[in-house]
Amino acid sequence: MAFVVGSGHVSGEARCGSRAAAVRGGWKDAAVAVYARRARAHARCVRVSMEVSGLEQQEKEELVSPQRAQDCAPVPLSFEAAVEQMRDAVQRALDQGYTRLLVEVDTTVGDETYTALKNSIPLVKAAAQLLSEGQVDFGNTAEAQPGSAASSSASSANRERSVSQKGGNLFEVASGAEGESEPAVRARIVRVVLPDSGAAALLLRDWEKEGQDMSSLRIVGFENMLPAEDDEAFIIAVPRASEVEQLERFVNEAAPMFSSKARPTIIINPDFVDMGVTGLGLAARQLRSRFLSTLESAFYLKSLPWGILIRAYPRLWAVYQDDPTVESQFRLIAAQQTRPSSDELEEFLDAANPELAEKGGGGLFSKLGKFLQMYMKG
């Protein structure tokens, strides 16, 4: 059927966008020109749409760029590997002049057979060895504030030292001529604070049975946590939400901010549940937030129902999803400078699995995740 200008009908050939077909159909030159412009505009729109679709597909395949992925800590394949990662992260943070450090490791995913204290003991032991055996030079941490020249100098000096182990004690070896070594470093006095005196007595007994050198360790309960003048470092394990105010006073005395008298203080697995859930008021929540804001997260590892959230200083916060199709069994789906909230974790999961979200499959993750995230320290 021929096209008559103004009739609103177009022949099958004319719809194909061919100028010759349009002319054969009876188009005038002006009408042909308008049609051609519209055809070219449509082609550009289709091309742009395809390019955008390709970019979106590429973003789905590469959720985190390779460069950014290099700034993320890998997922440890065992708890022992996680402890080693923690030691390295704490050492790096101390090298940079941080004196208030936070370590959080929770791989239980709701398994109540593993209490917070039981899960924390290997971390406490590793931190105590690190602080007492002379691996980190933190004698002038306050003068080496993060990012300062003194901090970089101290960090370089630490890396130049090698450490050899003899009979359970660590000795610093000078990086000079072979065979020449400095005298053994005096063990630093570290006060280890556990939730109560009973837990302290049990840990003391267990470590003595293992042959742990206890000469520089002072293991006490929370009620006896006041710092002594000759204490050189502190480890506080599993403090409770109701103890935040007392804990803050202790840390302010042990490691005053920007002070030459600051002593390294590591808080391991604080049991600071959501105070809104426990019934503590706004003032208590503000106290918790204020105190936590003064701590540097040296190491964080948490098992999620569908993956892992990890951060090892100075690296990014990384979110991994279980993925049996990759060699490491985990796929990196997000990385950022700050700790992601529970809502952000859910958004990352949905973005990485759009097909599940469309089918409603994300609902299982969402419901189980929200139930467990009520108890996340976030």
Secondary structure, 3 states (H helix, E strand, C coil): CCCCCCCCCCCHHHHCCCHHHHHHCCCCHHHHHHHHHHHHHHHHHHHHHHHHHHHHHHHHHCCCCHHHHCCECCCCCCHHHHHHHHHHHHHHHHHCCCCEEEEEEECCCCCCCCCHHHHHHHHHHHHHHHHHCCCCCCCCCCCCCCCCHHHHHHHHHHHHCEEEEECCEEEEECCCCCCCCCCCCCCCCEEEEECCHHHHHHHHHHHHHCCCCCCCEEEEEHHHCCCCCCCCEEEEECCEHHHHHHHHHHHHHHCCCCCCCCCCEEEECCECCCHHHHCCCHHHHHHHHHHHCCCEEEEEEEEECCEEEEEECCCEEEEEEECCCCCCCEEEEEEECCCCCHHHHHHHHHHHCHHHHHHCCHHHHHHHHHHHHCCCCC
